[in-house]
Amino acid sequence: MRNNKLGHYQVGPEYFEHKVPALLRATETAQHLEWNFNREEFDKVNWKQEPQESLWELYAKRAQQLREKYDYLILSYSGGSDSKNILDVFLQNEIKIDEIVARYSIKSMGKDYTPTKQKQFELNEFAEWEFTAKKDFQWLAKYHPEIKLTFYDWFEKNPNLMLADDWHMHRDFIFTPFFEQKHGLKMLDSIYKYNNVGYILGIDKPRVIIKDSKYYLVFLDTVAYGMTPMETVVGNATIEYFYWAPEAETVLRKQAHIIKKYFEQRPQLNGCICWPPTAEIPRDTYENIVRNLIYPTWETDRFQCSKLTDSIFGATNNVLDEMPELKKKHTEGMCKLRSMIDARFHSDSGNFVGMISPFYEL
């Protein structure tokens, strides 16, 4: 059962935790499909009003809010700008974080893979661990021995990887074969050991857009569910989006207004945020601008891979070539699923169309 604060899908009066069952129902009934991401709370927010507190003060309040809510806090950590900022907020404000989890596997990249500082996410994901997150873990082990550090080699821990016959029927947007093995919560001993566990995900930066000369904040399901486990209530754990939660709306408002002001002063860059987006402007351009605006401790020379673009195979494409039967089952599952879902929901990428929240004017 999904934590409702993580969003859900609606087809008429029916609610769905995951996108695929909703797509199938919308196809069957010829009804409209909607993604509801905290509309009851977000629709009431005055997004035009910028909070007076500094962004760092609001980050600290959010961290303290989570600390007071849970007995045990786990941070999902990639070493990228979103999770690194969360770590810095806890450490620099002396707010206790109990455990940090990094999930990587060099074997999942294929037998011929060597980490490099290329930027391609699908071919080079392990490099984020090798060049960035591993160094952070080493520093934490030396200076913060009170924090439990968990490195999870998800491919090594699942040597006999298989796909269930209905593997494709309970997904949202990411159809990579081993998504749950990589991002699931069941492997964490702490979620059973403690009574009230918060599992923190950074997810992403706010998406600010410009349409008809007005600035808006929007949320995308393709971004929200890129790293969110399919099974979100496991053991005693509750998934918490650090930035994208209703309880963090002041953080979102402050971030969005900082971004808005930057682009207002630089209209020549509006191509980065125009709606609908254009293929000529890479997503990394917006990412690189925004992380330096809203993450004050970010070091520009830190290595970070580009964001995921292949939602079908992701970072496992190379190793799947070494597992032909599994790749065949994965491909057949996707083909079968697309044949069952109305073409109005198909995207050119081989996946299904993304869903967007209402436009919240800034």
Secondary structure by P-SEA (a helix, b strand, c coil): cccccccccccccccccccaaaaaaaaaacbbbbbbccccccccccccccccccaaaaaaaaaaaaaaaccbbbbbccccaaaaaaaaaaaaacccccbbbbbbbcccccccccccccccccccccccccccaaaaaaaaaaccccbbbbbbccccccccccccccccccccccccccccccccccccaaaaaccbbbbbbccccbbbbbcccccbbbbbccccccccccccccccbbbbcccccccaaaaaaaaaaaaaaaaaacccccccccccccccccaaaaaaaaaaaccccccccccccccccccccccaaaaaaacaaaaaaaaaaaaaaaaaccccccccccbbbbbbcccccc
